[in-house]
Amino acid sequence: MPPEFRSQVRELKSFRHFFRHAYDPILRGDRLAELVADATGVSAAFPMWIRNFCDAVRGELHG
């Protein structure tokens, strides 16, 4: 994963933990908007990360 996405992924994981364990269920709209923006950016970049990872593995196997 590119370093520039690590903080966004960490935030999304934190939200998942919060939501899954149903701590205080009051959700702020502004915070949800930030998380949606993060999730949108991360999900758009994910296919490229997978391709790069697979290419790197193939390179190691056939290198």
PEFEN-V322820 format. One record per pair of residues at least 4 apart in sequence whose C-alpha atoms are under 8 Angstrom apart, sorted by the first residue. I is the first residue (numbers start at 0). J is the second residue. D is the distance in whole Angstrom. If there is no record, write none. Layout:
# PEFEN-V322820
i:I j:J d:D
i:I j:J d:D
This chain:
# PEFEN-V322820
i:0 j:4 d:7
i:0 j:5 d:7
i:0 j:48 d:6
i:1 j:5 d:7
i:1 j:48 d:8
i:4 j:8 d:6
i:4 j:41 d:7
i:5 j:9 d:6
i:6 j:10 d:6
i:7 j:11 d:6
i:7 j:37 d:6
i:7 j:38 d:8
i:7 j:41 d:8
i:8 j:12 d:6
i:8 j:37 d:8
i:8 j:38 d:8
i:8 j:41 d:7
i:9 j:13 d:6
i:10 j:14 d:6
i:10 j:34 d:8
i:11 j:15 d:6
i:11 j:34 d:7
i:11 j:37 d:8
i:11 j:38 d:7
i:12 j:16 d:6
i:13 j:17 d:6
i:14 j:18 d:6
i:15 j:19 d:6
i:16 j:20 d:6
i:17 j:21 d:6
i:17 j:22 d:6
i:18 j:22 d:7
i:18 j:24 d:7
i:26 j:30 d:8
i:26 j:31 d:7
i:27 j:31 d:6
i:28 j:32 d:6
i:29 j:33 d:6
i:30 j:34 d:6
i:31 j:35 d:6
i:32 j:36 d:6
i:33 j:37 d:6
i:34 j:38 d:6
i:35 j:39 d:6
i:36 j:40 d:6
i:37 j:41 d:6
i:38 j:42 d:6
i:39 j:43 d:6
i:40 j:44 d:6
i:41 j:45 d:6
i:42 j:46 d:8
i:44 j:48 d:7
i:45 j:49 d:6
i:46 j:50 d:6
i:47 j:51 d:6
i:48 j:52 d:6
i:49 j:53 d:6
i:50 j:54 d:6
i:51 j:55 d:6
i:52 j:56 d:6
i:53 j:57 d:6
i:54 j:58 d:6
i:55 j:59 d:6
i:56 j:60 d:6
i:57 j:61 d:6
i:57 j:62 d:8
i:58 j:62 d:5
